[in-house]
Amino acid sequence: MPDRVNAAYTIPDDGEGSTYRFIIVAAKRARQLQNGARTVLPTTSRKPTVTAMEEVRRGLVKYDDPHNRQEEEPVEEEG
């Protein structure tokens, strides 16, 4: 569970409360915004990093965590 100090730098649906994951997701979203993606929030900020951090903080950015995927077991055929 994240402590109060890091609560502003965590993703709402992240069970681990990882600040590192927040930073990576926000950085990738900021890059998308710099490359012309539209923001999902009305904002007065001209800085893509500020906008990206707010989108991530509100849980509006979808991300894929490859370490959290469940490995599929190979199916053995009876024969």
C-alpha positions, 0 to 999 in steps of 0.5 A: 500500500502506498504511503501518503508521501507517494500517493500523488505519484501512483497509478490508481489501479496499481496494486503495488503503488509503484512510483517508478511505474507512474513515472514510466507511464507518465513519460510515455504519455508525455511523449505521445502528447509531444508527438501530437496526441490529444489530451483527454483532459481540458487543461491550461498547461502547455507542458506535456509532462504536467498534462501527462502526470495528471492524466495518469494520476486520474487513471485515464491512461491505459498501460500494459504491465508485462511483468504482471501477465499470467503465463499461459500453460501450453496445452498438451494434446492427448494422442 
